[in-house]
Amino acid sequence: MRQPSVIARRVAAASVSLVVAAGAAACGPEDNDAKGAGGDSTPHKGGTLTVLNSNPQQDFDPARLYTSGGGNVPSLVFRTLTTRNRENGEAGAEVVPDLATDTGRPNKDATVWTYTLKNGLKYEDGTPITSADVKYGIERSFAPELSGGAPYLRDWLVGAADYQGPYKDKKGLSAIETPDARTIVFHLNKPEGEFPYLATQTQFAPVPKAEDTGTKYEQHPVSSGPYKVVENENDGERIVLERNTHWSAGTDAERKAYPDKIDVRSGLDSSVINQRLSASQGADAAAVTTDTNLGPAELAKVTGDKELASRVGTGHFGYTNYIAFNPTIKPFNNVKVRQAISYAIDRSSVVNAAGGSALAESATTFLPDQKSFGHTPYDHFPAGTSGDPEKAKELLKEAGYGNGLTLTLTHSNAKDFETSPEIATAVQDALKKAGITVKLQGLEENDYSDKIHNVKTEPGFFLAHWGADWPSGGPFLAPIFDGRQIVKDGANFNTGLLNDKSVNAEIDAINKLTDLDAAAKRWGALDKKIGEQALTVPLFHPVYKRLVGSDIKNVVISDWTGVLDISQAAVK
């Protein structure tokens, strides 16, 4: 789920992704059963669920969506080979079968993965879903006119690097075999133990070739899930879903599909969304949001009202806000300067700037505080919650800066409480106590993104953040610390420009593991090892607080997405 500031639609405030994420982080949700919203009562089928969102559900084509776990709204229409476990908290970070009978069967070195489709799978028109449809759905995601999805398949599949999709190359991808209507086999360039996670992406949704209308497919994609699209207005600004009568709960253990109809309305101001959910008048009583948090002021108001407080769901998503250093620029080439800044940071003030402890959790590790990531607690530069300016001064003196330093911190002007002026000011104030004068360079969002992701323009000292494409250490650590992923002529995310052979080798070794629990432990150990180099200063992990309407039942919030799972929600 790449840097949300760059591709926000992938996250959709926790999609995948990522989507949201838009799509997700350190424990499970605190009060995610939203008791006052009916979380403790029996959900029933029927009614209309309304979704009130800020961001339109654009590119509603499985090829173009960048959503992990199948997405939220997309997951109601598109089933994938595997999907996320639809459970609260930590259990929801597990990958489980969806269209397939299992999460995949690897060969000995995890370079070949085989899946078998369940019996009885059907599209909305009653025709059977076949392995050839899954293969075709993947192949069309390579078409330039349908770009936007996750890039992994182009990198992982044998011979896929230059493939241009089935419209230009009708031969298809030889790396994907379909020996019969229910079997599909993937041949990879290198071992990938986390392929089951990748198979949750919407590119793995089946598409019947005869119904493919290219760029117009998003208007009426053929449903393999419990709902079908009956309206799609203004490029996803309003999407109306109704039941797919050919979907069978007997083949789908994950989606509950309680409502008869789902009405997604987007393009709304965040304050209006929260006001409407708070008031819960008319149809808004049966409404939720998948992309709008409660802000500090709104949360204070809600906390003082028992009824409203009972309707707040709390979620965590794999996401870290941090300070990034470019060690090719002085004085950040001196590890003691980086260590000094690490000691000087006042995380309590940073958390307050991010909205307070209800909306942000202090971080000393790069990996989020979740089991699925392999979180291993460490604090290489222990300074308590308020920083240790004296230790910082001592290190600066050892580095040859006994009279202090003047630095420039680059940040975004976006009001996101993550890389924005509030956080930058908190860092500035903390470093001042250590004799470091910080000048703030605030840039508009696009300029900020372009500057920090270009090797040629990357500043020495800036605010950054990272979200996971799926809940594992792989997509979290590799893009940031694998030296082979440094991009010199494009968008680069390895901010520390680290190219350590031992780190690269360990990433390769972990990728070979198909035991995801064992892999998680290795990711945690690698995070701890990299942390010693002080290439980043982890600041905090966000916490999502979101209201639901007064008639919403069965609120489920997993650590995969950090937000309410629409597929589980019911209305009175």
C-alpha positions as CSV (number, residue, x, y, z in Angstrom):
1,M,0.0,0.0,0.0
2,R,2.7,2.4,-0.8
3,Q,3.1,5.9,0.5
4,P,-0.5,7.2,1.0
5,S,0.4,10.7,0.1
6,V,1.4,9.5,-3.4
7,I,-1.4,7.1,-4.1
8,A,-4.2,7.8,-1.7
9,R,-6.7,5.7,-3.6
10,R,-4.7,2.6,-2.8
11,V,-5.3,3.2,0.9
12,A,-8.7,4.8,0.8
13,A,-8.0,5.3,4.4
14,A,-7.3,1.6,4.8
15,S,-8.3,-0.4,1.8
16,V,-6.4,-2.2,0.4
17,S,-6.5,-0.7,0.7
18,L,-5.6,0.1,1.1
19,V,-6.5,0.4,-0.3
20,V,-6.8,2.0,2.2
21,A,-5.7,3.3,2.9
22,A,-6.2,3.1,2.3
23,G,-6.8,0.0,3.5
24,A,-4.3,-0.5,7.8
25,A,-2.4,-1.2,12.3
26,A,-0.9,-2.0,17.7
27,C,-3.0,-4.4,19.3
28,G,-6.4,-5.1,18.1
29,P,-9.2,-2.6,18.1
30,E,-10.1,-1.4,21.6
31,D,-13.9,-1.1,21.2
32,N,-14.5,-2.3,17.8
33,D,-17.7,-4.2,18.6
34,A,-19.4,-0.7,18.9
35,K,-21.9,-2.1,21.4
36,G,-24.3,0.8,21.1
37,A,-24.5,0.2,17.4
38,G,-25.9,-3.3,17.9
39,G,-22.6,-5.2,18.1
40,D,-24.0,-7.2,20.9
41,S,-27.3,-8.1,19.2
42,T,-28.2,-10.5,16.5
43,P,-27.8,-9.1,12.9
44,H,-30.5,-9.9,10.4
45,K,-30.8,-9.8,6.6
46,G,-32.6,-6.9,4.9
47,G,-32.6,-3.1,4.6
48,T,-30.3,-0.6,2.9
49,L,-26.8,0.2,4.1
50,T,-25.6,3.7,3.2
51,V,-21.9,4.5,2.9
52,L,-20.9,8.1,3.3
53,N,-17.4,8.8,2.0
54,S,-15.1,11.7,1.1
55,N,-13.3,10.0,-1.8
56,P,-15.1,8.5,-4.8
57,Q,-14.7,4.8,-5.5
58,Q,-12.9,5.6,-8.8
59,D,-11.7,3.0,-11.3
60,F,-14.2,0.4,-10.2
61,D,-12.5,-2.2,-12.3
62,P,-10.6,-5.1,-10.6
63,A,-7.6,-4.5,-12.9
64,R,-7.2,-0.9,-11.8
65,L,-7.9,-1.1,-8.1
66,Y,-5.0,-1.2,-5.7
67,T,-6.6,-2.9,-2.8
68,S,-5.2,-5.5,-0.4
69,G,-7.5,-8.2,1.0
70,G,-10.0,-7.6,-1.8
71,G,-10.8,-4.0,-0.7
72,N,-13.9,-2.9,1.2
73,V,-16.6,-1.9,-1.3
74,P,-14.9,-3.8,-4.1
75,S,-14.9,-7.0,-2.1
76,L,-18.7,-7.0,-2.2
77,V,-18.5,-7.4,-6.0
78,F,-15.2,-9.0,-6.7
79,R,-14.1,-12.3,-5.1
80,T,-10.4,-13.3,-5.3
81,L,-8.4,-16.5,-4.9
82,T,-7.7,-15.6,-1.3
83,T,-9.0,-12.8,0.9
84,R,-8.6,-11.4,4.4
85,N,-10.2,-13.2,7.4
86,R,-13.3,-11.2,8.4
87,E,-12.7,-11.1,12.1
88,N,-12.0,-8.4,14.7
89,G,-8.4,-7.4,15.5
90,E,-5.4,-9.6,15.2
91,A,-7.4,-12.6,13.8
92,G,-8.4,-10.4,10.9
93,A,-4.9,-10.0,9.7
94,E,-4.8,-13.6,8.5
95,V,-5.1,-14.6,4.8
96,V,-7.9,-17.2,4.1
97,P,-9.3,-19.0,1.0
98,D,-12.0,-17.2,-1.1
99,L,-12.6,-18.6,-4.6
100,A,-9.9,-21.2,-4.0
101,T,-10.2,-24.2,-1.7
102,D,-7.1,-23.2,0.2
103,T,-4.5,-20.4,0.4
104,G,-2.3,-22.0,-2.3
105,R,0.0,-25.0,-2.6
106,P,3.6,-24.1,-3.3
107,N,6.3,-26.3,-4.7
108,K,9.5,-26.9,-2.7
109,D,11.1,-23.5,-3.3
110,A,7.8,-21.4,-3.5
111,T,8.4,-20.5,-7.2
112,V,5.3,-22.4,-8.3
113,W,1.9,-21.9,-6.7
114,T,-1.2,-24.0,-7.5
115,Y,-4.8,-23.2,-6.7
116,T,-8.1,-25.1,-7.1
117,L,-11.4,-23.3,-7.4
118,K,-14.3,-24.3,-5.3
119,N,-17.2,-26.1,-6.9
120,G,-20.4,-24.2,-7.6
121,L,-18.9,-20.7,-8.2
122,K,-21.1,-18.5,-10.4
123,Y,-21.3,-15.0,-11.8
124,E,-24.3,-12.7,-11.5
125,D,-25.8,-14.2,-14.7
126,G,-25.5,-17.7,-13.4
127,T,-22.6,-18.8,-15.6
128,P,-19.8,-20.7,-13.9
129,I,-16.6,-19.1,-12.9
130,T,-13.5,-20.8,-14.3
131,S,-9.8,-20.8,-13.9
132,A,-9.5,-19.3,-17.4
133,D,-11.5,-16.3,-16.1
134,V,-9.1,-15.7,-13.3
135,K,-6.2,-15.9,-15.7
136,Y,-7.9,-13.5,-18.1
137,G,-8.7,-11.1,-15.2
138,I,-5.0,-11.0,-14.3
139,E,-3.8,-10.6,-17.9
140,R,-6.1,-7.6,-18.6
141,S,-4.5,-5.9,-15.5
142,F,-1.3,-5.6,-17.6
143,A,-3.0,-3.5,-20.3
144,P,-1.7,0.1,-20.2
145,E,-5.2,1.5,-20.4
146,L,-6.2,-0.4,-17.3
147,S,-3.1,0.5,-15.2
148,G,-3.3,1.4,-11.5
149,G,-3.3,-2.0,-9.7
150,A,-0.5,-3.5,-7.6
151,P,2.8,-3.9,-9.6
152,Y,3.9,-7.2,-8.1
153,L,2.6,-9.5,-10.8
154,R,4.8,-7.8,-13.4
155,D,7.8,-8.4,-11.2
156,W,7.0,-11.8,-9.9
157,L,5.6,-13.8,-12.9
158,V,8.0,-15.4,-15.3
159,G,8.2,-13.4,-18.6
160,A,5.7,-10.8,-17.5
161,A,7.9,-7.7,-17.3
162,D,7.1,-6.5,-20.9
163,Y,3.6,-8.0,-21.3
164,Q,1.1,-5.5,-22.6
165,G,-2.2,-7.3,-21.8
166,P,-4.6,-9.4,-23.9
167,Y,-5.8,-6.6,-26.1
168,K,-2.3,-6.3,-27.7
169,D,-0.9,-9.8,-27.0
170,K,-3.6,-12.4,-27.4
171,K,-1.2,-15.2,-26.5
172,G,-1.5,-14.4,-22.9
173,L,0.9,-15.1,-20.1
174,S,2.6,-18.5,-20.3
175,A,3.5,-18.1,-16.6
176,I,-0.2,-18.8,-15.7
177,E,-1.4,-22.2,-16.6
178,T,-5.0,-23.5,-16.5
179,P,-4.8,-27.3,-17.0
180,D,-8.6,-27.6,-16.3
181,A,-11.6,-25.4,-15.5
182,R,-10.8,-25.4,-11.7
183,T,-7.0,-25.4,-11.6
184,I,-4.7,-22.4,-12.0
185,V,-0.9,-22.5,-11.7
186,F,1.5,-19.6,-11.3
187,H,5.2,-19.7,-12.2
188,L,7.4,-17.1,-10.5
189,N,10.8,-15.7,-11.1
190,K,11.9,-16.2,-7.6
191,P,10.6,-17.7,-4.3
192,E,7.7,-15.8,-2.9
193,G,6.3,-17.2,0.3
194,E,3.8,-14.4,0.6
195,F,2.0,-15.2,-2.7
196,P,-1.2,-16.0,-0.7
197,Y,-1.3,-12.4,0.4
198,L,-0.8,-11.1,-3.2
199,A,-3.7,-13.4,-4.3
200,T,-6.1,-11.2,-2.2
201,Q,-5.5,-8.2,-4.6
202,T,-8.5,-7.5,-6.9
203,Q,-6.4,-8.3,-10.0
204,F,-7.1,-12.0,-9.0
205,A,-10.8,-11.5,-9.5
206,P,-12.3,-13.5,-12.4
207,V,-13.4,-11.6,-15.5
208,P,-15.4,-13.4,-18.3
209,K,-13.6,-12.5,-21.5
210,A,-16.9,-12.3,-23.5
211,E,-18.2,-9.6,-21.1
212,D,-15.0,-7.5,-21.1
213,T,-15.7,-4.0,-22.4
214,G,-12.2,-2.6,-21.7
215,T,-12.2,0.8,-20.0
216,K,-16.0,0.8,-19.8
217,Y,-16.0,-2.4,-17.8
218,E,-16.1,-0.5,-14.5
219,Q,-19.6,0.8,-15.3
220,H,-21.0,-2.8,-14.9
221,P,-18.3,-5.3,-13.9
222,V,-19.6,-8.8,-13.8
223,S,-20.1,-9.8,-10.2
224,S,-18.6,-12.8,-8.5
225,G,-19.5,-11.6,-5.0
226,P,-22.7,-11.2,-3.1
227,Y,-23.7,-7.9,-4.8
228,K,-23.8,-6.6,-8.3
229,V,-23.5,-3.0,-9.6
230,V,-26.8,-1.4,-10.7
231,E,-25.6,2.2,-10.8
232,N,-22.2,3.9,-11.1
233,E,-22.4,7.6,-11.5
234,N,-19.7,10.2,-12.0
235,D,-16.8,7.9,-11.9
236,G,-17.7,6.2,-8.6
237,E,-19.2,9.2,-6.8
238,R,-22.3,7.2,-6.4
239,I,-22.4,3.4,-6.6
240,V,-25.5,1.4,-5.9
241,L,-25.2,-2.4,-5.3
242,E,-28.0,-4.9,-5.1
243,R,-28.0,-8.6,-4.4
244,N,-26.4,-11.1,-6.8
245,T,-28.9,-13.9,-6.6
246,H,-26.4,-16.4,-8.0
247,W,-23.9,-15.8,-5.1
248,S,-24.0,-18.7,-2.7
249,A,-23.0,-18.3,1.0
250,G,-22.1,-22.0,0.8
251,T,-19.0,-21.1,-1.2
252,D,-18.2,-18.0,0.7
253,A,-17.4,-18.3,4.4
254,E,-16.3,-14.7,4.7
255,R,-19.0,-12.3,3.5
256,K,-22.2,-12.1,5.5
257,A,-24.1,-9.9,3.0
258,Y,-26.8,-8.9,5.4
259,P,-28.3,-5.7,3.6
260,D,-30.4,-6.1,0.5
261,K,-28.9,-2.9,-1.0
262,I,-25.8,-0.8,-0.5
263,D,-25.8,2.8,-1.5
264,V,-22.3,4.4,-1.7
265,R,-22.3,8.2,-1.8
266,S,-19.0,10.0,-2.0
267,G,-17.5,13.5,-2.6
268,L,-18.8,14.6,0.8
269,D,-16.9,16.9,3.2
270,S,-15.5,15.0,6.2
271,S,-17.2,17.2,8.8
272,V,-20.5,16.7,7.0
273,I,-20.1,12.9,7.1
274,N,-19.4,12.9,10.8
275,Q,-22.3,15.3,11.5
276,R,-24.7,13.1,9.6
277,L,-23.5,9.9,11.3
278,S,-23.8,11.6,14.6
279,A,-27.3,12.8,14.0
280,S,-28.4,9.5,12.4
281,Q,-31.5,10.9,10.9
282,G,-33.5,8.9,8.4
283,A,-31.3,6.8,6.1
284,D,-28.2,8.1,7.9
285,A,-29.1,5.9,10.9
286,A,-28.1,3.0,8.7
287,A,-24.9,4.6,7.4
288,V,-21.2,4.0,7.8
289,T,-18.0,5.5,6.4
290,T,-14.9,3.7,5.1
291,D,-12.6,6.7,4.8
292,T,-13.5,9.4,7.3
293,N,-12.0,9.6,10.7
294,L,-13.1,11.6,13.7
295,G,-10.7,14.5,14.2
296,P,-9.5,15.6,17.7
297,A,-12.2,18.2,18.2
298,E,-15.0,15.8,17.0
299,L,-13.6,13.0,19.2
300,A,-13.7,15.3,22.2
301,K,-17.3,16.0,21.6
302,V,-18.2,12.4,21.0
303,T,-16.3,11.2,24.1
304,G,-18.5,13.4,26.2
305,D,-21.7,11.7,24.9
306,K,-22.3,8.1,26.0
307,E,-24.6,7.3,23.2
308,L,-22.2,8.6,20.5
309,A,-19.2,7.1,22.2
310,S,-20.9,3.7,22.0
311,R,-21.0,4.1,18.3
312,V,-17.3,4.6,17.7
313,G,-15.3,1.8,16.2
314,T,-11.5,1.7,16.9
315,G,-9.1,0.3,14.3
316,H,-5.4,-0.1,13.7
317,F,-3.7,-0.5,10.3
318,G,-0.1,-1.3,9.3
319,Y,1.2,2.2,9.0
320,T,4.1,4.2,10.4
321,N,4.8,7.9,10.5
322,Y,8.5,8.7,10.8
323,I,11.4,11.0,10.2
324,A,13.5,10.1,7.2
325,F,17.2,10.9,6.7
326,N,19.2,11.0,3.5
327,P,22.7,9.9,4.7
328,T,24.3,11.2,1.5
329,I,23.7,14.8,2.6
330,K,25.7,16.4,5.4
331,P,25.4,16.3,8.4
332,F,23.1,13.2,8.1
333,N,26.0,11.1,6.8
334,N,27.2,11.1,10.4
335,V,25.4,8.4,12.3
336,K,25.9,10.2,15.6
337,V,23.9,13.2,14.2
338,R,21.0,10.8,13.3
339,Q,21.3,9.2,16.7
340,A,21.2,12.6,18.4
341,I,18.0,13.5,16.7
342,S,16.6,10.1,17.6
343,Y,17.3,10.9,21.3
344,A,16.0,14.4,21.1
345,I,12.5,13.6,19.8
346,D,9.7,14.2,22.2
347,R,7.2,11.6,21.2
348,S,4.5,12.8,23.6
349,S,4.4,16.2,21.9
350,V,4.4,14.5,18.5
351,V,1.4,12.3,19.5
352,N,-0.4,15.4,20.8
353,A,0.2,17.1,17.5
354,A,-1.3,14.1,15.7
355,G,-4.5,14.4,17.7
356,G,-3.6,12.9,21.1
357,S,-3.2,9.3,22.3
358,A,-6.7,8.3,21.2
359,L,-5.6,8.9,17.5
360,A,-1.9,8.1,17.6
361,E,0.3,5.6,19.4
362,S,4.0,6.3,20.0
363,A,6.4,4.2,18.0
364,T,10.1,3.2,18.5
365,T,10.0,0.4,15.9
366,F,9.6,0.8,12.1
367,L,7.3,-2.2,11.9
368,P,3.8,-1.6,13.3
369,D,3.0,-3.1,16.7
370,Q,1.2,-6.2,15.3
371,K,1.9,-9.9,15.4
372,S,1.4,-10.4,11.6
373,F,4.2,-7.9,10.9
374,G,6.5,-9.8,13.2
375,H,6.7,-6.8,15.5
376,T,9.8,-7.1,17.8
377,P,9.9,-4.5,20.5
378,Y,13.1,-2.4,20.6
379,D,14.2,1.1,21.4
380,H,17.8,1.6,20.3
381,F,17.8,5.3,21.5
382,P,15.8,5.2,24.7
383,A,14.7,8.7,25.7
384,G,11.4,8.1,27.4
385,T,8.3,9.8,26.0
386,S,9.6,13.4,26.2
387,G,13.1,12.9,24.7
388,D,16.6,13.2,26.2
389,P,18.1,16.5,25.0
390,E,21.2,16.1,27.1
391,K,22.1,12.7,25.5
392,A,21.5,14.4,22.1
393,K,23.9,17.2,23.0
394,E,26.5,14.7,24.0
395,L,26.3,12.9,20.7
396,L,26.4,16.1,18.7
397,K,29.6,17.1,20.5
398,E,31.1,13.7,19.6
399,A,30.1,14.3,16.0
400,G,31.8,17.7,16.0
401,Y,28.8,19.9,16.5
402,G,29.3,21.0,20.1
403,N,27.9,24.4,19.3
404,G,24.7,23.0,17.9
405,L,23.3,22.7,14.4
406,T,20.9,24.4,12.1
407,L,18.8,22.0,9.9
408,T,15.9,22.2,7.4
409,L,13.0,19.9,7.9
410,T,10.8,19.3,4.8
411,H,7.2,18.5,5.3
412,S,3.8,18.6,3.6
413,N,1.3,21.5,4.1
414,A,-1.6,19.0,3.8
415,K,-3.7,19.0,6.9
416,D,-3.3,15.3,7.5
417,F,-1.8,15.3,11.1
418,E,1.0,13.0,9.7
419,T,3.5,14.8,7.7
420,S,1.9,18.2,8.2
421,P,2.9,21.5,9.9
422,E,1.7,20.3,13.4
423,I,4.0,17.4,13.4
424,A,6.9,19.4,12.0
425,T,6.5,22.0,14.7
426,A,6.5,19.4,17.4
427,V,9.8,18.1,16.0
428,Q,11.2,21.6,15.8
429,D,10.4,22.3,19.4
430,A,11.9,19.1,20.7
431,L,15.2,19.5,18.8
432,K,15.6,23.1,20.0
433,K,16.1,21.8,23.5
434,A,19.0,19.8,22.2
435,G,20.7,22.8,20.6
436,I,19.4,22.1,17.1
437,T,17.7,24.9,15.3
438,V,15.2,23.6,12.8
439,K,13.9,25.6,9.9
440,L,10.7,24.3,8.4
441,Q,10.2,23.9,4.7
442,G,6.5,23.3,4.0
443,L,5.5,22.2,0.5
444,E,2.2,21.7,-1.2
445,E,1.3,18.0,-1.3
446,N,2.3,17.3,-4.9
447,D,5.5,19.3,-4.6
448,Y,6.3,17.5,-1.4
449,S,5.7,14.1,-2.9
450,D,7.7,14.8,-6.0
451,K,10.7,16.1,-3.9
452,I,11.0,13.3,-1.4
453,H,10.5,10.5,-3.9
454,N,13.2,11.6,-6.3
455,V,16.8,10.5,-5.6
456,K,18.1,13.7,-7.2
457,T,16.0,16.1,-5.1
458,E,15.4,14.1,-1.9
459,P,16.2,16.4,1.1
460,G,18.4,15.3,4.0
461,F,15.7,15.6,6.7
462,F,12.0,15.1,6.1
463,L,8.7,13.7,7.4
464,A,7.4,10.5,5.8
465,H,5.0,7.7,6.2
466,W,4.4,4.2,5.0
467,G,1.4,1.8,4.8
468,A,1.5,-1.9,4.1
469,D,0.1,-3.5,1.0
470,W,-0.8,-6.5,3.2
471,P,-0.2,-7.2,6.9
472,S,3.3,-8.6,6.8
473,G,6.9,-7.3,7.2
474,G,7.7,-7.9,3.5
475,P,5.8,-5.1,1.8
476,F,6.7,-2.9,4.8
477,L,10.5,-3.3,5.0
478,A,11.6,-4.2,1.4
479,P,10.5,-1.1,-0.4
480,I,12.1,1.1,2.2
481,F,15.4,-0.8,2.9
482,D,16.1,-3.2,0.0
483,G,18.9,-1.6,-2.0
484,R,17.8,-3.3,-5.2
485,Q,14.6,-1.3,-5.0
486,I,16.3,2.1,-5.1
487,V,14.9,3.8,-8.2
488,K,17.2,6.4,-9.7
489,D,14.9,7.6,-12.5
490,G,11.4,7.3,-11.0
491,A,9.5,7.2,-7.7
492,N,12.0,6.0,-5.0
493,F,10.8,4.9,-1.5
494,N,14.2,3.7,-0.1
495,T,14.6,7.1,1.6
496,G,17.8,6.1,3.4
497,L,19.3,4.8,0.1
498,L,20.3,1.7,2.1
499,N,22.0,-1.0,0.0
500,D,23.3,-3.5,2.5
501,K,24.1,-6.9,1.1
502,S,23.3,-8.6,4.4
503,V,19.9,-6.9,4.5
504,N,19.2,-7.8,0.9
505,A,20.2,-11.4,1.5
506,E,17.9,-11.7,4.5
507,I,15.0,-10.3,2.6
508,D,15.5,-13.0,0.0
509,A,15.8,-15.7,2.6
510,I,12.6,-14.6,4.3
511,N,10.7,-14.4,1.0
512,K,11.4,-18.1,0.5
513,L,9.5,-19.1,3.7
514,T,5.9,-20.3,3.2
515,D,5.4,-20.6,7.0
516,L,4.1,-17.0,7.5
517,D,4.5,-17.1,11.3
518,A,8.2,-18.0,10.9
519,A,8.6,-15.3,8.3
520,A,7.0,-12.8,10.6
521,K,9.6,-13.5,13.3
522,R,12.4,-13.0,10.8
523,W,10.9,-9.7,9.6
524,G,10.8,-8.4,13.2
525,A,14.5,-9.4,13.8
526,L,15.5,-7.6,10.5
527,D,13.6,-4.5,11.6
528,K,15.6,-4.4,14.8
529,K,18.8,-4.9,12.9
530,I,18.1,-2.1,10.5
531,G,17.0,0.2,13.3
532,E,20.5,0.3,14.7
533,Q,21.6,2.4,11.7
534,A,19.2,5.2,12.7
535,L,18.1,5.8,9.1
536,T,14.6,6.7,10.3
537,V,13.1,7.9,13.5
538,P,9.7,6.1,14.0
539,L,7.2,8.6,15.5
540,F,3.8,7.1,15.8
541,H,1.2,4.7,14.4
542,P,-2.2,6.2,13.6
543,V,-5.4,4.9,15.3
544,Y,-8.7,5.1,13.4
545,K,-11.8,6.3,15.2
546,R,-15.0,6.2,13.2
547,L,-18.6,6.7,13.9
548,V,-21.4,4.4,12.6
549,G,-25.1,5.1,12.4
550,S,-27.4,4.2,15.3
551,D,-29.0,1.3,13.4
552,I,-25.8,-0.4,12.4
553,K,-25.2,-3.9,13.8
554,N,-22.3,-6.3,13.7
555,V,-19.3,-3.9,13.5
556,V,-16.2,-5.9,12.6
557,I,-12.8,-4.1,12.4
558,S,-9.7,-6.2,11.5
559,D,-6.1,-5.3,11.8
560,W,-5.8,-5.8,8.1
561,T,-7.9,-2.8,7.2
562,G,-8.4,-0.9,10.4
563,V,-11.9,0.1,9.4
564,L,-15.4,-1.3,9.5
565,D,-15.8,-4.3,7.2
566,I,-18.9,-3.6,5.1
567,S,-19.3,-7.3,4.3
568,Q,-20.1,-8.0,7.9
569,A,-22.4,-5.0,8.7
570,A,-26.1,-5.3,9.2
571,V,-28.9,-2.7,9.6
572,K,-32.1,-2.8,11.7
